Amino acid sequence: MAATVKQALCGLSPQYNLFNLRVRNDAAVEVGRDDASYPMSVKHKGKEFWKTGKIGKRIKDGKEAAEYESSDDWRVWRTSDGEVYED
C-alpha cells in the first residue's frame, strides 16, 4: 500500500516501476526520469490523462515525449512541443 501511495504522490501509475523499459508503437521509453516541464495531466478527445513518469523519444522523428494514462487504461503521449498523440 505504501508503494502505491508513494507512486500516486509522484504521479506514477501503480503498475509501473522505475526499472521498466518499454517500447510502444512509435516511442522508445526511458523510465526513471520524470521531467517537471510536462504538466501533471492533459486532456485529449474529452478524456483526462495523468502523467505516468515515463519519458521517451518518438522513433519516427526523435521528439521527446512523456506518457500519460487515463483511469480506464488508455495511453497518450505529449511531446515537448505540446503535441498529444495516442499510444
LOTORLO-739823 format. One record per atom (N, C-alpha, C): y, x, z; residue in three letters; residue number from 1; chain; atom name. Coordinates in steps of 0.02 Angstrom, whole numbers, always signed. Each point is the difference from the previous one (the first is absolute). Example, Ala and Ser with C-alpha at 12.3 -4.5 7.8 and 13.67 -1.06 7.14 Angstrom:
LOTORLO-739823
+--------+--------+--------+---------+-------+-------+-------+
|     c2 |     c1 |     c3 | vexdren | torvo | titor | tornu |
+--------+--------+--------+---------+-------+-------+-------+
|   -284 |   +660 |   +390 |     ALA |     1 |     A |     N |
|    +59 |    -45 |     +0 |     ALA |     1 |     A |    CA |
|    +60 |    +45 |     +0 |     ALA |     1 |     A |     C |
|    +53 |    -18 |    -36 |     SER |     2 |     A |     N |
|    +59 |    +42 |     +3 |     SER |     2 |     A |    CA |
|    +55 |    -39 |    +37 |     SER |     2 |     A |     C |
+--------+--------+--------+---------+-------+-------+-------+
END
This chain:
LOTORLO-739823
+--------+--------+--------+---------+-------+-------+-------+
|     c2 |     c1 |     c3 | vexdren | torvo | titor | tornu |
+--------+--------+--------+---------+-------+-------+-------+
|    -60 |    +41 |     +0 |     MET |     1 |     A |     N |
|    +60 |    -41 |     +0 |     MET |     1 |     A |    CA |
|    +63 |    +43 |     +0 |     MET |     1 |     A |     C |
|     +0 |    +55 |    +38 |     ALA |     2 |     A |     N |
|    +59 |    +42 |     +4 |     ALA |     2 |     A |    CA |
|    +17 |    +30 |    -68 |     ALA |     2 |     A |     C |
|    -52 |    +20 |    -38 |     ALA |     3 |     A |     N |
|    +13 |    +29 |    -66 |     ALA |     3 |     A |    CA |
|    +31 |    -52 |    -46 |     ALA |     3 |     A |     C |
|    -22 |    -63 |     +4 |     THR |     4 |     A |     N |
|    +27 |    -53 |    -41 |     THR |     4 |     A |    CA |
|    +74 |    -12 |    +17 |     THR |     4 |     A |     C |
|    +16 |     -1 |    +63 |     VAL |     5 |     A |     N |
|    +70 |     -9 |    +22 |     VAL |     5 |     A |    CA |
|    +42 |    +59 |    -24 |     VAL |     5 |     A |     C |
|    -26 |    +60 |     +8 |     LYS |     6 |     A |     N |
|    +37 |    +60 |    -23 |     LYS |     6 |     A |    CA |
|    +11 |     -3 |    -75 |     LYS |     6 |     A |     C |
|    -51 |    -18 |    -38 |     GLN |     7 |     A |     N |
|     +7 |     -5 |    -72 |     GLN |     7 |     A |    CA |
|    +51 |    -54 |    -19 |     GLN |     7 |     A |     C |
|     -2 |    -56 |    +35 |     ALA |     8 |     A |     N |
|    +47 |    -54 |    -14 |     ALA |     8 |     A |    CA |
|    +72 |    +23 |    +12 |     ALA |     8 |     A |     C |
|    +10 |    +36 |    +55 |     LEU |     9 |     A |     N |
|    +67 |    +25 |    +16 |     LEU |     9 |     A |    CA |
|    +24 |    +52 |    -50 |     LEU |     9 |     A |     C |
|    -46 |    +37 |    -30 |     CYS |    10 |     A |     N |
|    +18 |    +51 |    -49 |     CYS |    10 |     A |    CA |
|     +3 |    -28 |    -71 |     CYS |    10 |     A |     C |
|    -16 |    -64 |     -9 |     GLY |    11 |     A |     N |
|     +2 |    -30 |    -65 |     GLY |    11 |     A |    CA |
|    -62 |    +10 |    -42 |     GLY |    11 |     A |     C |
|    -57 |    +19 |    +32 |     LEU |    12 |     A |     N |
|    -62 |    +12 |    -36 |     LEU |    12 |     A |    CA |
|    -46 |    -60 |     +7 |     LEU |    12 |     A |     C |
|    -36 |    -16 |    -53 |     SER |    13 |     A |     N |
|    -51 |    -52 |     +4 |     SER |    13 |     A |    CA |
|    -59 |    +25 |    +40 |     SER |    13 |     A |     C |
|    -32 |    -43 |    +40 |     PRO |    14 |     A |     N |
|    -55 |    +22 |    +44 |     PRO |    14 |     A |    CA |
|    -59 |    +31 |    -36 |     PRO |    14 |     A |     C |
|    -13 |    -19 |    -64 |     GLN |    15 |     A |     N |
|    -59 |    +27 |    -33 |     GLN |    15 |     A |    CA |
|    +11 |    +71 |    -28 |     GLN |    15 |     A |     C |
|    +59 |    +28 |     +7 |     TYR |    16 |     A |     N |
|    +13 |    +66 |    -26 |     TYR |    16 |     A |    CA |
|     +7 |    +50 |    +57 |     TYR |    16 |     A |     C |
|    -17 |    +62 |    -13 |     ASN |    17 |     A |     N |
|    +14 |    +52 |    +48 |     ASN |    17 |     A |    CA |
|    +35 |    +57 |    -36 |     ASN |    17 |     A |     C |
|    +21 |    +50 |    +36 |     LEU |    18 |     A |     N |
|    +40 |    +54 |    -30 |     LEU |    18 |     A |    CA |
|    -41 |    +52 |    -35 |     LEU |    18 |     A |     C |
|    -66 |    -11 |     -8 |     PHE |    19 |     A |     N |
|    -43 |    +50 |    -30 |     PHE |    19 |     A |    CA |
|    -31 |    -25 |    -66 |     PHE |    19 |     A |     C |
|    +24 |    -56 |    -25 |     ASN |    20 |     A |     N |
|    -26 |    -27 |    -63 |     ASN |    20 |     A |    CA |
|    +37 |    +30 |    -59 |     ASN |    20 |     A |     C |
|    -35 |     +5 |    -56 |     LEU |    21 |     A |     N |
|    +32 |    +16 |    -63 |     LEU |    21 |     A |    CA |
|    -30 |    -48 |    -50 |     LEU |    21 |     A |     C |
|    +42 |    -40 |    -31 |     ARG |    22 |     A |     N |
|    -25 |    -51 |    -47 |     ARG |    22 |     A |    CA |
|    +35 |     +7 |    -66 |     ARG |    22 |     A |     C |
|    -34 |    -18 |    -53 |     VAL |    23 |     A |     N |
|    +31 |     -5 |    -66 |     VAL |    23 |     A |    CA |
|     -5 |    -72 |    -21 |     VAL |    23 |     A |     C |
|    +56 |    -32 |     -9 |     ARG |    24 |     A |     N |
|     +3 |    -70 |    -22 |     ARG |    24 |     A |    CA |
|    +13 |     +0 |    -75 |     ARG |    24 |     A |     C |
|    +11 |    -58 |    -29 |     ASN |    25 |     A |     N |
|     +5 |     -7 |    -73 |     ASN |    25 |     A |    CA |
|    +40 |    +55 |    -34 |     ASN |    25 |     A |     C |
|    +63 |     +7 |    +18 |     ASP |    26 |     A |     N |
|    +39 |    +53 |    -34 |     ASP |    26 |     A |    CA |
|    +40 |    +41 |    +50 |     ASP |    26 |     A |     C |
|    -26 |     +7 |    +60 |     ALA |    27 |     A |     N |
|    +34 |    +41 |    +50 |     ALA |    27 |     A |    CA |
|    -50 |    +42 |    +39 |     ALA |    27 |     A |     C |
|    +13 |    +64 |     +3 |     ALA |    28 |     A |     N |
|    -39 |    +44 |    +44 |     ALA |    28 |     A |    CA |
|    +37 |     -1 |    +66 |     ALA |    28 |     A |     C |
|    -35 |    -13 |    +54 |     VAL |    29 |     A |     N |
|    +32 |    -13 |    +64 |     VAL |    29 |     A |    CA |
|     -6 |    +59 |    +47 |     VAL |    29 |     A |     C |
|    +55 |    +21 |    +28 |     GLU |    30 |     A |     N |
|     +2 |    +52 |    +51 |     GLU |    30 |     A |    CA |
|    +11 |    -36 |    +66 |     GLU |    30 |     A |     C |
|    -49 |     +2 |    +44 |     VAL |    31 |     A |     N |
|     +4 |    -37 |    +63 |     VAL |    31 |     A |    CA |
|    +22 |    +47 |    +56 |     VAL |    31 |     A |     C |
|    +35 |    -27 |    +49 |     GLY |    32 |     A |     N |
|    +20 |    +40 |    +57 |     GLY |    32 |     A |    CA |
|    +74 |    +16 |     +0 |     GLY |    32 |     A |     C |
|    +34 |    -19 |    -53 |     ARG |    33 |     A |     N |
|    +72 |    +10 |     -3 |     ARG |    33 |     A |    CA |
|    +32 |    -68 |     -7 |     ARG |    33 |     A |     C |
|    +45 |    -16 |    +44 |     ASP |    34 |     A |     N |
|    +33 |    -65 |     -2 |     ASP |    34 |     A |    CA |
|    +75 |    +12 |     -8 |     ASP |    34 |     A |     C |
|    +24 |     -8 |    -60 |     ASP |    35 |     A |     N |
|    +70 |    +16 |    -16 |     ASP |    35 |     A |    CA |
|    +46 |    -56 |    +25 |     ASP |    35 |     A |     C |
|    +47 |    +17 |    +42 |     ALA |    36 |     A |     N |
|    +46 |    -49 |    +29 |     ALA |    36 |     A |    CA |
|    +49 |    -28 |    -52 |     ALA |    36 |     A |     C |
|     +2 |    +29 |    -59 |     SER |    37 |     A |     N |
|    +46 |    -24 |    -51 |     SER |    37 |     A |    CA |
|    -24 |    -65 |    -33 |     SER |    37 |     A |     C |
|    -63 |    -19 |    +12 |     TYR |    38 |     A |     N |
|    -26 |    -63 |    -25 |     TYR |    38 |     A |    CA |
|     +9 |    -55 |    +52 |     TYR |    38 |     A |     C |
|    +19 |    -60 |    -21 |     PRO |    39 |     A |     N |
|     +8 |    -55 |    +49 |     PRO |    39 |     A |    CA |
|    -66 |    -20 |    +31 |     PRO |    39 |     A |     C |
|     +2 |    -30 |    +59 |     MET |    40 |     A |     N |
|    -61 |    -22 |    +35 |     MET |    40 |     A |    CA |
|    -35 |    -56 |    -37 |     MET |    40 |     A |     C |
|    +37 |    -41 |    -38 |     SER |    41 |     A |     N |
|    -31 |    -55 |    -37 |     SER |    41 |     A |    CA |
|    +38 |    -10 |    -66 |     SER |    41 |     A |     C |
|    -36 |    -29 |    -48 |     VAL |    42 |     A |     N |
|    +29 |    -19 |    -64 |     VAL |    42 |     A |    CA |
|    -24 |    -69 |    -19 |     VAL |    42 |     A |     C |
|    +39 |    -36 |    -41 |     LYS |    43 |     A |     N |
|    -22 |    -65 |    -26 |     LYS |    43 |     A |    CA |
|    -15 |     +8 |    -74 |     LYS |    43 |     A |     C |
|    -55 |    -31 |    -21 |     HIS |    44 |     A |     N |
|    -21 |     +4 |    -70 |     HIS |    44 |     A |    CA |
|    -35 |    -65 |    -17 |     HIS |    44 |     A |     C |
|    +25 |    -35 |    -51 |     LYS |    45 |     A |     N |
|    -29 |    -64 |    -22 |     LYS |    45 |     A |    CA |
|     -8 |    -49 |    +58 |     LYS |    45 |     A |     C |
|    +50 |     -3 |    +43 |     GLY |    46 |     A |     N |
|     +2 |    -49 |    +54 |     GLY |    46 |     A |    CA |
|    -41 |    +19 |    +62 |     GLY |    46 |     A |     C |
|    -33 |    +58 |     +0 |     LYS |    47 |     A |     N |
|    -39 |    +22 |    +58 |     LYS |    47 |     A |    CA |
|    +35 |    +58 |    +34 |     LYS |    47 |     A |     C |
|    -13 |     +6 |    +65 |     GLU |    48 |     A |     N |
|    +26 |    +57 |    +37 |     GLU |    48 |     A |    CA |
|    -56 |    +51 |    +10 |     GLU |    48 |     A |     C |
|    +16 |    +63 |    -13 |     PHE |    49 |     A |     N |
|    -47 |    +55 |     +6 |     PHE |    49 |     A |    CA |
|    +27 |    +50 |    +51 |     PHE |    49 |     A |     C |
|    -45 |    +28 |    +41 |     TRP |    50 |     A |     N |
|    +19 |    +47 |    +52 |     TRP |    50 |     A |    CA |
|    -26 |    +70 |    -17 |     TRP |    50 |     A |     C |
|    +40 |    +50 |    +16 |     LYS |    51 |     A |     N |
|    -16 |    +70 |    -15 |     LYS |    51 |     A |    CA |
|    -65 |    +20 |    +37 |     LYS |    51 |     A |     C |
|    -46 |    +33 |    -37 |     THR |    52 |     A |     N |
|    -63 |    +23 |    +30 |     THR |    52 |     A |    CA |
|     +5 |    +71 |    +26 |     THR |    52 |     A |     C |
|    +51 |    +37 |    -22 |     GLY |    53 |     A |     N |
|     +6 |    +70 |    +19 |     GLY |    53 |     A |    CA |
|    -27 |    +48 |    -52 |     GLY |    53 |     A |     C |
|    -26 |    -27 |    -55 |     LYS |    54 |     A |     N |
|    -26 |    +43 |    -53 |     LYS |    54 |     A |    CA |
|    +54 |    +15 |    -51 |     LYS |    54 |     A |     C |
|     +7 |    +64 |    -16 |     ILE |    55 |     A |     N |
|    +47 |    +22 |    -50 |     ILE |    55 |     A |    CA |
|    -41 |    +35 |    -55 |     ILE |    55 |     A |     C |
|    +16 |    -13 |    -62 |     GLY |    56 |     A |     N |
|    -36 |    +32 |    -55 |     GLY |    56 |     A |    CA |
|    +45 |    +10 |    -59 |     GLY |    56 |     A |     C |
|    -32 |    +20 |    -56 |     LYS |    57 |     A |     N |
|    +36 |     +8 |    -63 |     LYS |    57 |     A |    CA |
|    -37 |    -40 |    -53 |     LYS |    57 |     A |     C |
|    +38 |    -38 |    -38 |     ARG |    58 |     A |     N |
|    -29 |    -39 |    -54 |     ARG |    58 |     A |    CA |
|    -22 |    +50 |    -54 |     ARG |    58 |     A |     C |
|    -63 |     -6 |    -20 |     ILE |    59 |     A |     N |
|    -29 |    +48 |    -47 |     ILE |    59 |     A |    CA |
|    +35 |     +1 |    -67 |     ILE |    59 |     A |     C |
|    +18 |    -59 |    -26 |     LYS |    60 |     A |     N |
|    +27 |     -2 |    -68 |     LYS |    60 |     A |    CA |
|    +67 |    +34 |     -9 |     LYS |    60 |     A |     C |
|    +41 |     +2 |    +54 |     ASP |    61 |     A |     N |
|    +66 |    +31 |     -8 |     ASP |    61 |     A |    CA |
|    +21 |    +45 |    +58 |     ASP |    61 |     A |     C |
|    -42 |     +7 |    +51 |     GLY |    62 |     A |     N |
|    +15 |    +45 |    +55 |     GLY |    62 |     A |    CA |
|    +51 |    -25 |    +51 |     GLY |    62 |     A |     C |
|    +20 |    -64 |     -6 |     LYS |    63 |     A |     N |
|    +49 |    -27 |    +48 |     LYS |    63 |     A |    CA |
|    -33 |     -8 |    +69 |     LYS |    63 |     A |     C |
|    +37 |    +21 |    +52 |     GLU |    64 |     A |     N |
|    -24 |    -10 |    +68 |     GLU |    64 |     A |    CA |
|     +2 |    -75 |    +16 |     GLU |    64 |     A |     C |
|    -50 |    -23 |    +38 |     ALA |    65 |     A |     N |
|     -4 |    -71 |    +18 |     ALA |    65 |     A |    CA |
|    -32 |     -8 |    +68 |     ALA |    65 |     A |     C |
|    +18 |    -55 |    +34 |     ALA |    66 |     A |     N |
|    -29 |    -17 |    +65 |     ALA |    66 |     A |    CA |
|    -41 |    -64 |     -8 |     ALA |    66 |     A |     C |
|    -56 |     -4 |    +35 |     GLU |    67 |     A |     N |
|    -43 |    -59 |     -3 |     GLU |    67 |     A |    CA |
|    +22 |    -52 |    +51 |     GLU |    67 |     A |     C |
|     -4 |    -64 |    -20 |     TYR |    68 |     A |     N |
|    +15 |    -57 |    +43 |     TYR |    68 |     A |    CA |
|    -57 |    -50 |     -4 |     TYR |    68 |     A |     C |
|    -12 |    -37 |    +54 |     GLU |    69 |     A |     N |
|    -55 |    -48 |     +3 |     GLU |    69 |     A |    CA |
|    +24 |    -66 |    +30 |     GLU |    69 |     A |     C |
|    -25 |    -55 |    -28 |     SER |    70 |     A |     N |
|    +17 |    -67 |    +27 |     SER |    70 |     A |    CA |
|    -51 |    -20 |    +52 |     SER |    70 |     A |     C |
|    +13 |    -54 |    +35 |     SER |    71 |     A |     N |
|    -46 |    -24 |    +52 |     SER |    71 |     A |    CA |
|    -67 |    -23 |    -29 |     SER |    71 |     A |     C |
|     -1 |    -15 |    -66 |     ASP |    72 |     A |     N |
|    -63 |    -21 |    -30 |     ASP |    72 |     A |    CA |
|    -30 |    +55 |    -45 |     ASP |    72 |     A |     C |
|    +14 |    +63 |    +18 |     ASP |    73 |     A |     N |
|    -30 |    +60 |    -31 |     ASP |    73 |     A |    CA |
|    +19 |    +14 |    -72 |     ASP |    73 |     A |     C |
|    +55 |    -27 |    -25 |     TRP |    74 |     A |     N |
|    +25 |    +20 |    -65 |     TRP |    74 |     A |    CA |
|    +40 |    +64 |    +10 |     TRP |    74 |     A |     C |
|     +0 |    +44 |    -50 |     ARG |    75 |     A |     N |
|    +36 |    +63 |     +6 |     ARG |    75 |     A |    CA |
|    +49 |     +8 |    -58 |     ARG |    75 |     A |     C |
|    +57 |    +29 |    +15 |     VAL |    76 |     A |     N |
|    +48 |    +20 |    -51 |     VAL |    76 |     A |    CA |
|    +25 |    +70 |    +18 |     VAL |    76 |     A |     C |
|    +31 |    +31 |    -48 |     TRP |    77 |     A |     N |
|    +31 |    +66 |    +10 |     TRP |    77 |     A |    CA |
|    +74 |     -6 |    -16 |     TRP |    77 |     A |     C |
|    +41 |    +37 |    +36 |     ARG |    78 |     A |     N |
|    +72 |     +3 |    -13 |     ARG |    78 |     A |    CA |
|    +18 |    +73 |    -13 |     ARG |    78 |     A |     C |
|    +29 |    +12 |    -59 |     THR |    79 |     A |     N |
|    +19 |    +68 |    -18 |     THR |    79 |     A |    CA |
|    +63 |    +20 |    +37 |     THR |    79 |     A |     C |
|    +14 |    +64 |     -1 |     SER |    80 |     A |     N |
|    +59 |    +26 |    +35 |     SER |    80 |     A |    CA |
|    +65 |    -27 |    -30 |     SER |    80 |     A |     C |
|     -2 |    -25 |    -63 |     ASP |    81 |     A |     N |
|    +60 |    -29 |    -29 |     ASP |    81 |     A |    CA |
|     +2 |    -77 |     +5 |     ASP |    81 |     A |     C |
|    -47 |    -30 |    +38 |     GLY |    82 |     A |     N |
|     +3 |    -71 |    +16 |     GLY |    82 |     A |    CA |
|    -44 |    -46 |    -41 |     GLY |    82 |     A |     C |
|    -36 |    +26 |    -51 |     GLU |    83 |     A |     N |
|    -45 |    -41 |    -40 |     GLU |    83 |     A |    CA |
|    -62 |    -20 |    +41 |     GLU |    83 |     A |     C |
|    -18 |    -64 |     -1 |     VAL |    84 |     A |     N |
|    -59 |    -24 |    +35 |     VAL |    84 |     A |    CA |
|    -51 |    -21 |    -53 |     VAL |    84 |     A |     C |
|    -61 |    +25 |     +8 |     TYR |    85 |     A |     N |
|    -54 |    -19 |    -48 |     TYR |    85 |     A |    CA |
|    -64 |    -13 |    +38 |     TYR |    85 |     A |     C |
|    -43 |    -40 |    -30 |     GLU |    86 |     A |     N |
|    -62 |    -21 |    +33 |     GLU |    86 |     A |    CA |
|    -53 |    +55 |     -4 |     GLU |    86 |     A |     C |
|    -43 |     +0 |    +50 |     ASP |    87 |     A |     N |
|    -54 |    +49 |     +5 |     ASP |    87 |     A |    CA |
|    -53 |    -14 |    -52 |     ASP |    87 |     A |     C |
+--------+--------+--------+---------+-------+-------+-------+
END
